[in-house]
Amino acid sequence: MIVGVVKESYPGERRVALVPAVLPLLVKAGHEVCMEAGAGSRAGYPDPAYAERGTRIVGARAQVFAQADVMLQVLGHGANDRTGGADLPLLRPGQALIGFLRPLGSPDTVRELAATRVTAFAVELMPRIARAQGMDALSAMSTVAGYKALVLAADTLPRMFPMLMTAAGTVTPAKVLVVGAGVAGLQAIATARRLGGVVSAYDVRPAAKEQVESLGARFVELPLGTQDAEDTRGYARAQDEGFHRRQRELLARVVAESDVVITTAVVPGRRAPVLLTGEMVAAMPPRSVIVDLAAERGGNCELTRPGETIEAHEVTIVGAVNLAGAVPYHASHMYARTLVAFFLHLAKDGRLRAEADDEIARETLLTREGEVVHPRVREELGLPPRVATEARAKEA
């Protein structure tokens, strides 16, 4: 097959879907790569690096879409809510699209993809099972975001992180609280520890305690019923407002003692829960810092403004979005590794196969032959289950 890669069109996005290091894997499997000129330059990968490995470089975006059997993107239509729609007329029936597509956050865009009759796969829906670990693009990007969030906090905080004993006196360490010990949270914890901070972490899932403590951080335990906090896919379940109100009350004391708070709590397809109120922010030490990794989903702090850095109650609140894109070189490298592993898993006999008995394909497949096929997306769109639809068609 011919694999196509174009320059990411989302404003400020510098990542690229493929990097030169992964091209031999595709060539060895018998595939060709066609790439828009300059697609990797903003991430630090110039065109000659691709051409040396057999990539065909073309000048026009439309040419890549016209030639490719499979399009690989970082932010496809849906995940790219600014300019992603411009690529819809370039897609053609029978073509495949793989990338971040944000199907649960914007299900209507999945219907638009289906209308083009492409076969679309959303990498953020990758099941968290052992054999899919090397294909988990969401976890890879969360790792980058967690690292970058802590680096941003360290740059903003007017204190040093480690304890230092010098001739000029002793410097006390910064106190860091990470709320949400998923992939991003764990990377933030590890980075804060490497910088010498005193780190605490909280997660609604009791199973996260062992992971937090293995990194040398203190796990904050709150007396809340959390037995059903995690679903079968390994993601946090949505909780009711009463639960979050009690959670905020118990977290208030820990937040008030922290110099840095990193929040990472999101539920797929839902608005992020509010975990930090304005009152909690006001109780923090002056010049402390909050980095809200849930800003794109509304924010875990009620004062967060997505895409902005503001000051409230003498606390800096960073509402950065797309933090993984701020480290484009290594983010692209990690993303390309997961994407190629996923593509090669699907590619059989010159086409992409999405067999019903393959959990990886079944969970990530969004559209096929003009129809939205993913059960959860169909539910969000108010469509009946496909089994019932197919049964009625057979009766007719």
C-alpha positions, 0 to 999 in steps of 0.5 A: 500500500501507499502510505500518505503523510501531510503537514499538520494543519492545526494552528501551532501543531508541529508534530508529524505522523511519521519520522525517518527512523520508522520508514525501514519498518514500512519498506520492509513490509512492502509499503511505500511512503508519500509525503507532503514537502516540509511535513516534518520540518517543524518537528526537526525532521527535514525532507532529505532525511525522508528522501534518503529512506525512499520516501516520495516527496510531493509539493501539494497536499492534495497530491498526497491524498490522491495517491495514498491508500492510507492517510496517517495524521496526528490530528485528523478531522474531529481532533482538529476542530479548526482546519480539519474539515478542509481535508474532507473533500480530499478523502475518497471512498475506500481510503483509510485514515488513522490518527487522533479523531476525538470521536467521543468528544465530537461524534458529529465529525465521525458522521462527516467522516463516514459520509466520505466512505473512508475507513477511519481508525481512532488511535485514542480508542486503543484498548489497554491490553498487553498486546496493544501497549506498543500501539498506545498513542494516547499513553505515549502523548500523555507521557510527553504532556506530563513531563512538559507540564512539570517543566512549565511549572518549574519555569513559572514557580519563583522557587527552586525544586530541590532542598539545598544546604549552602553557605548562604543558608538552606533552601527548602524543597518545593511541594508538588501535588499531582491530581490524577495518577494516570500516564501523564500524572505518573510522568509528572511525578517522576519528573518532579522527583528528579528535580528534587521536589517533595511530591504527593499524588491523589487518584480516585483509583485505589490501584494507583497507590502502588504506582505512585509510591514506587516513584517515591511520592506520597499517596494521598488517601481520602475516605471516599467510596471508589470501588467502581472508579475504574472501567474495564478498559483501565480508564476512570469512570465519571462520578456524580457531583456529590462525589466531586463535592466531597472530594474537593472538601477533602483535597482542600487541605493538601492543595493549600500546602502545595507550591505546585499542583498538576491536574490531569483528571479526564474522563473520555468523552466527558467534560473534565471534573472540577476538582479545584475551586476558586476558594481552594486556589485562594488558600494556596501560597502566594506565587504558587502554580497550577498546570491544568492538563485537563484544560482542553476538556474544560479544566479541573480548576474552575478558574482555568481558561483553556489556552491561556495563562492567568493569575488569580489570588496571586496564583499562576494558572496555566491552561495550556492545551496540546502540551505534547505538541510543544515537544515535537521532536520526541513526541513525533518519534513516539507517536510514529512508533505506535502508529506504525505498529498499529498500521502493520497490525492491520495491514494484511495482503495489501489492505487494512483488515478490521476483523470482528474478533480482533479487539484492537481493530474492533475498538478503534474502527469508527467508520466503514463503507459510509457507516458509523460502526463504533458502538459507543459513537453510535450511542452518542449519535442516537443511532441504534445498535448495528446488530438490530439494524442489520437484522431489520435489513435481513428481514426486509 
